[in-house]
Amino acid sequence: MSKTALRPSPKKWHTDREQNIYSSKLIETLRRIRRSSPKAEDLRRSRVVREAADRILAVAGRGRTRWSRAILFSRNLKIKHSRPRKAVYFPAQPKKRRRSQVLKCKAGVLGRLVPGCRKLSFPTLLEEASDYIAALQMQVRAMASLTAILSASGGFSSPDPDRFAP
């Protein structure tokens, strides 16, 4: 069996079945979070919700991809805020060499964006990134539909805009 046979196709994330499974697990987890910390700070609660949504997405991926395993096995998902990087200056070189250095730099940035994909070959990185993007798109669709359902039923109160004003 080849490595590509083990990997799910990005089309998997476009099915209604996967979205329904993800949505039901997300609702169940959100209820648990709400019951366990009813008066938690908004920032702490939003972090907990974000981590739970990511973990549910990884569970829906069944650990078949590198990014889903990285999320499932990491103890704490930390979002690092790094300093802005200085522009990279490439001295005069042949176009082909300069282009390969630029691609290598951009692949490094992509590898840092996709969980667990910092040190991968370029084709594998592209495969993981395409699956991760498809999964995130499914996550956005599911969350948007949940928001629409909750706001229509009156079970969702939008935050007070004045609360976040400086």
DAMO-V651172 format. One record per residue. N is the residue number from 1. RES is the residue in one small letter. OMEGA is omega in whole degrees, -180 to 180 (NA if undefined). NEAR is the number of other C-alpha atoms within 10 Angstrom. Layout:
# DAMO-V651172
n:N res:RES omega:OMEGA near:NEAR
n:N res:RES omega:OMEGA near:NEAR
This chain:
# DAMO-V651172
n:1 res:m omega:-178 near:5
n:2 res:s omega:180 near:6
n:3 res:k omega:-178 near:6
n:4 res:t omega:179 near:10
n:5 res:a omega:-180 near:8
n:6 res:l omega:-175 near:10
n:7 res:r omega:176 near:16
n:8 res:p omega:179 near:15
n:9 res:s omega:178 near:14
n:10 res:p omega:180 near:16
n:11 res:k omega:-180 near:10
n:12 res:k omega:-176 near:16
n:13 res:w omega:-178 near:22
n:14 res:h omega:-177 near:15
n:15 res:t omega:177 near:10
n:16 res:d omega:-179 near:12
n:17 res:r omega:179 near:11
n:18 res:e omega:179 near:18
n:19 res:q omega:179 near:23
n:20 res:n omega:178 near:12
n:21 res:i omega:180 near:14
n:22 res:y omega:-178 near:22
n:23 res:s omega:-179 near:22
n:24 res:s omega:177 near:13
n:25 res:k omega:179 near:18
n:26 res:l omega:179 near:23
n:27 res:i omega:179 near:14
n:28 res:e omega:-180 near:10
n:29 res:t omega:178 near:16
n:30 res:l omega:176 near:16
n:31 res:r omega:179 near:11
n:32 res:r omega:179 near:12
n:33 res:i omega:-179 near:16
n:34 res:r omega:180 near:13
n:35 res:r omega:-175 near:10
n:36 res:s omega:-179 near:10
n:37 res:s omega:-176 near:11
n:38 res:p omega:-176 near:10
n:39 res:k omega:180 near:9
n:40 res:a omega:177 near:12
n:41 res:e omega:-179 near:9
n:42 res:d omega:-179 near:9
n:43 res:l omega:179 near:9
n:44 res:r omega:-180 near:11
n:45 res:r omega:180 near:16
n:46 res:s omega:177 near:12
n:47 res:r omega:179 near:12
n:48 res:v omega:179 near:14
n:49 res:v omega:180 near:17
n:50 res:r omega:178 near:13
n:51 res:e omega:179 near:16
n:52 res:a omega:179 near:17
n:53 res:a omega:178 near:21
n:54 res:d omega:180 near:19
n:55 res:r omega:178 near:21
n:56 res:i omega:177 near:22
n:57 res:l omega:179 near:27
n:58 res:a omega:177 near:24
n:59 res:v omega:178 near:17
n:60 res:a omega:176 near:18
n:61 res:g omega:177 near:23
n:62 res:r omega:177 near:13
n:63 res:g omega:-178 near:17
n:64 res:r omega:-180 near:14
n:65 res:t omega:-179 near:18
n:66 res:r omega:-178 near:21
n:67 res:w omega:-180 near:19
n:68 res:s omega:176 near:25
n:69 res:r omega:179 near:18
n:70 res:a omega:179 near:18
n:71 res:i omega:-177 near:21
n:72 res:l omega:-174 near:19
n:73 res:f omega:177 near:12
n:74 res:s omega:-180 near:12
n:75 res:r omega:179 near:8
n:76 res:n omega:174 near:9
n:77 res:l omega:-178 near:16
n:78 res:k omega:176 near:8
n:79 res:i omega:-177 near:6
n:80 res:k omega:175 near:6
n:81 res:h omega:-177 near:6
n:82 res:s omega:178 near:6
n:83 res:r omega:176 near:6
n:84 res:p omega:-179 near:6
n:85 res:r omega:177 near:6
n:86 res:k omega:178 near:6
n:87 res:a omega:-180 near:6
n:88 res:v omega:180 near:8
n:89 res:y omega:177 near:6
n:90 res:f omega:179 near:11
n:91 res:p omega:-177 near:7
n:92 res:a omega:180 near:8
n:93 res:q omega:175 near:9
n:94 res:p omega:-176 near:8
n:95 res:k omega:-176 near:9
n:96 res:k omega:-179 near:9
n:97 res:r omega:180 near:12
n:98 res:r omega:180 near:14
n:99 res:r omega:180 near:13
n:100 res:s omega:177 near:11
n:101 res:q omega:178 near:13
n:102 res:v omega:178 near:14
n:103 res:l omega:179 near:13
n:104 res:k omega:179 near:13
n:105 res:c omega:-180 near:13
n:106 res:k omega:176 near:12
n:107 res:a omega:177 near:19
n:108 res:g omega:178 near:17
n:109 res:v omega:178 near:12
n:110 res:l omega:178 near:17
n:111 res:g omega:177 near:21
n:112 res:r omega:180 near:13
n:113 res:l omega:-178 near:13
n:114 res:v omega:-177 near:20
n:115 res:p omega:175 near:19
n:116 res:g omega:-174 near:19
n:117 res:c omega:-178 near:20
n:118 res:r omega:-174 near:15
n:119 res:k omega:180 near:12
n:120 res:l omega:173 near:14
n:121 res:s omega:-175 near:11
n:122 res:f omega:180 near:15
n:123 res:p omega:179 near:9
n:124 res:t omega:178 near:14
n:125 res:l omega:179 near:21
n:126 res:l omega:179 near:16
n:127 res:e omega:179 near:15
n:128 res:e omega:-179 near:25
n:129 res:a omega:-180 near:21
n:130 res:s omega:178 near:15
n:131 res:d omega:180 near:23
n:132 res:y omega:178 near:24
n:133 res:i omega:178 near:14
n:134 res:a omega:178 near:18
n:135 res:a omega:178 near:24
n:136 res:l omega:176 near:15
n:137 res:q omega:177 near:14
n:138 res:m omega:179 near:22
n:139 res:q omega:179 near:22
n:140 res:v omega:178 near:13
n:141 res:r omega:-179 near:15
n:142 res:a omega:-180 near:21
n:143 res:m omega:178 near:18
n:144 res:a omega:179 near:12
n:145 res:s omega:176 near:14
n:146 res:l omega:178 near:17
n:147 res:t omega:179 near:15
n:148 res:a omega:180 near:13
n:149 res:i omega:-178 near:13
n:150 res:l omega:180 near:13
n:151 res:s omega:178 near:13
n:152 res:a omega:-178 near:10
n:153 res:s omega:180 near:9
n:154 res:g omega:-179 near:9
n:155 res:g omega:-178 near:10
n:156 res:f omega:176 near:13
n:157 res:s omega:179 near:8
n:158 res:s omega:-177 near:8
n:159 res:p omega:178 near:8
n:160 res:d omega:-177 near:8
n:161 res:p omega:-180 near:7
n:162 res:d omega:-177 near:7
n:163 res:r omega:-176 near:7
n:164 res:f omega:180 near:7
n:165 res:a omega:-180 near:6
n:166 res:p omega:NA near:4
